C-alpha cells in the first residue's frame, strides 16, 4: 500500500455485499514496489478499516454488509 503510513485491514465484497476476501494487517509501504492486495473472486466494493477491526468484529468470508 504505497504511501500509507499505517497498517490496515481490507475487506473485499461482491456485488451482493458478501465478504469474499479479508486481509488483516496490510502493511504500509514507502518503496516503489509494494505488496498488492486483490481478490480471486469478482469484487464490487473494498473497505479499508483500522488494523484489528476484522478480528474485533469477527468479520469472515460469507458475512454480508448493509450499505446505507
C-alpha positions in Angstrom: 0.0 0.0 0.0 2.2 2.7 -1.3 2.4 5.9 0.7 0.2 4.6 3.5 1.6 5.4 6.9 -0.3 2.8 8.9 -1.4 -0.8 8.6 -5.0 -1.5 7.6 -7.4 -4.4 7.4 -9.0 -4.8 4.0 -12.4 -6.3 3.3 -13.5 -7.2 -0.2 -17.2 -7.5 -1.1 -19.0 -8.9 -4.1 -22.0 -7.2 -5.8 -24.4 -8.7 -3.3 -22.3 -7.2 -0.4 -21.0 -10.6 0.7 -17.4 -10.7 2.0 -15.3 -12.7 -0.5 -11.8 -11.9 1.0 -10.3 -10.5 4.1 -6.8 -9.2 4.5 -5.6 -8.5 8.1 -2.8 -6.0 8.7 -1.9 -5.0 5.2 1.5 -3.4 5.6 2.3 0.2 4.7 5.0 0.8 2.1 7.2 3.7 1.2 9.1 1.9 -1.6 8.4 1.9 -5.3 7.3 -1.7 -5.3 4.7 -2.7 -2.7 2.6 -5.7 -1.9 -0.6 -5.8 -4.0 -3.9 -7.0 -2.4 -6.6 -8.3 -4.6 -9.3 -11.0 -4.7 -9.6 -14.1 -6.9 -13.4 -13.6 -6.8 -15.1 -10.7 -8.6 -15.4 -7.6 -6.3 -17.7 -4.6 -6.3 -16.6 -2.9 -3.0 -13.5 -2.7 -0.9 -13.5 -1.4 2.6 -10.2 -0.3 4.3 -10.5 -0.2 8.1 -8.1 0.3 11.1 -6.0 -2.8 11.8 -7.7 -5.0 14.3 -11.2 -4.2 13.1 -11.6 -7.6 11.3 -10.7 -9.5 14.5 -12.6 -7.3 16.9 -15.8 -7.6 14.8 -15.3 -11.2 13.8 -15.5 -10.5 10.1 -15.3 -13.6 8.0 -15.9 -14.7 4.4 -19.6 -15.1 3.7 -20.7 -12.3 6.0 -22.8 -9.6 4.4 -22.8 -5.8 4.8 -25.6 -3.3 4.9 -24.7 -0.2 2.9 -26.9 2.8 3.6 
